[in-house]
Structure formats: C-alpha cells, structure tokens
Amino acid sequence: MDGETGSCLGWAARDPSGVLSPHRFNRRVVGDDDVSLRITHCGVCFADYSWTRNKMGDSNYPLVPGHEIVGIVTEVGSNIKRFKIGDHVGVGTYVNSCRDCQYCNEKQEVHCSKGSVFTFNGLDSDGTITKGGYSSYIVVHERQGFLLLRFIKFRGVS
C-alpha cells in the first residue's frame, strides 16, 4: 500500500465558538479492510453546526466536522475487492462498526449493538476520536463506502 496515510490537514473547531481553523492531525493507518479517500467534496449540514458548537454536550475538541463525503480512492487494504485506486466513493454518517453483532452481519451497521463509529466525534477502532470530511482525506472500513458511477457529479452527491 503506497497511498497517503498519517498526517492530514483539516478544518477544526477548537472550542464551542464553532470557529473553524486549519488543523493538522493523524488519521489511522489503512487496515486490511479499509480504504483511504482523497476528499473532493463534503456536505455541510446542521449536525456540523451542532457538534462544533457542542449543542449535544459531547463534543471532543479539536473537532473536524463533516459527513456526506465524496472522494477518490488512493489506497486499499489487502482484503479489499470492492474498490480499486481511482474509484469514486461516497461515505455517509459512519466510518466503522463492530462487524460482529447480528446487525453488522446483516449489513445494518447503523444499528450495531456495540455502536457504529460516526464519521466525526466518534471513537474509532484504534481508540482515536474520528475527524470528519472537512479534511484532505479519510480512512473508512470498506462496508462504509459506496461506489459512485463515473458520470455522477461529486457536488451533487455530497
């Protein structure tokens, strides 16, 4: 695997003021079942506002918001069959799950009994707090990515 891993540049809120500023952080390394995407587009929604302002009371700062992500695959884990480098992929609200419970085995990760990992402000499998799509790239479990047809415009997906 020779894609980008490690250092990532994002836009983060550092406190409940919600002001975003450049923030460099480390992404988790691409695992055997992961894909890394160079982010080209990311949606902006009320969830981003709510968590940057700590409206839910559980924000972990610095917080890099953003879900509804679109990007281009730059690296794939050794077990990946669904995606290849250069594919266009979308990511929703989650980047990971336990993959062991009944819900995950039925591909209903949103109901994961151990808790799905949110795209941002979630606890990932390596113990780090997830950072969202207001960044240069992201690493997600293969099952959290959706292959996009080449003719679909990225900005309309995110």
N, C-alpha and C positions, 0 to 999 in steps of 0.2 A: 504494500500500500504506500503510495507516494504522494498523496494529496495533502491538503492543508490540515494540520491538527495543532492543538495547543493554543497559541496566542490569538485572540480575537478582539476586534475593535467594535464597540457598541455604543449606544446612547443610553445613559443610565440616570435614573433619579437617585439622588443620594440621601434624600430626606422627604418628608411629606409635602414639601412645597411643590413637588411634581416637576420641577425644572430639570430638563434633561441636558446632560453634557457628555462629551466624549469619555469613554471608559474602556481601558484595556483589561481583559480577563482571560483566563484559560478555560477552554472547552475540554470536556472529557475526550479521551482518545477513542478513536473509532474501534469498536469491538467487532467480533466476528459476525454479528447480526445487525450491524449498524451501517448507515450511510451518512456521508457528510455532504452538505449542500452549500454552494456559494449562493447566498441570498440575493435575489434580484428585486423582489417586491415583498412587502408585508402590509397587512391590513392595519388600520387604525380604528379602534372601537372603544366603547365605554369601559370595557374591562381594563384597558391600558390606563385610562384616567383613574379608575377606581383604585387599582393597586399602586400606581405611582404616588397617589395621594393618601395611601393607607386607609381607604374607606372601609375595607374589610377587617382591618385591625391585625393583619398577619403579614404585612409586607416585610421582606428581608432586603435591606439596603446594603450596597448599591443594587438597584433593581433595573434590569434591562427588560422592558415590556415587549409585547408583540407576539401575536399568534396569527393564524391565517397567512402562512408563509409560502412563498414560491421561490424555487431556486433550481440550480443546475448541479447535478451530482459531480463531485470532484474526487470522491474516494468511496470505496465499498469494502465492507468486511469480507473475510474469506468464505463465509457461508451464503453470501448474497447471490440470489439467482434472478430476482425480480427487476433489479436495476443495474444499469451499467454507467460508467463515466460518460457524462454528456447528456444523460436523460434529464428531462424537465419533470420536476416533482413538486407536489404541494404537501403541506403539513398543516394540520388543524390545531386543535387545542392541546394535544398530548404528544409527548416525545418518547414515552416508555410506559411499561406496566410490568406486573409480576410474571406474566406469561405462564403461570402455573395453575391458577384457580379455574373454576368451571367457566366463568365469564370470558377470561382470556382465551381459553381453549375453544370457545365458541365464537371467537373474534368479536367479542363485545367488551373490549378493553375499557370502554367508558364506565362500565360497572365493576371493574376489577375490585375484588373483595379486599385486596391489600392496598388499594389506592393507585389509580393511574397517576402518572407523573405529568403535571402541567408543563406547557411549553416554557412558561416563566414562573418564577417564585415557587417552584416545586422541588422536592427532594429527589434527586436522581439516584440511580443505582450505585454510583461511586461515592455517594454521600455529599455531593456538592449541590448547591442551590442552582436550579436551572435559570438560564438567561434567555430571553426571547429573541424575536426576529428583528428588532431594531439593532442589527449587528451584521457583520460581514459574512458569517457562515454559522451553520448549526449542525449538530450531530444528533440523529434520531434513530430509534430502532426501526428496522425495515418495515414492520407492520404499521407504523405510524405515517408512512409516506404513501402518496397516491400518484401514480404515473399519469402525467398530463400528455395529451396529444400535442404534437409539434405545432399545429396550426392555432392552438388556443393562445390568446394574448395574455401574458402574465398579469398585467394590471387588472384585468377583469376577474381573475381567479382569486387574488388576494383580497 
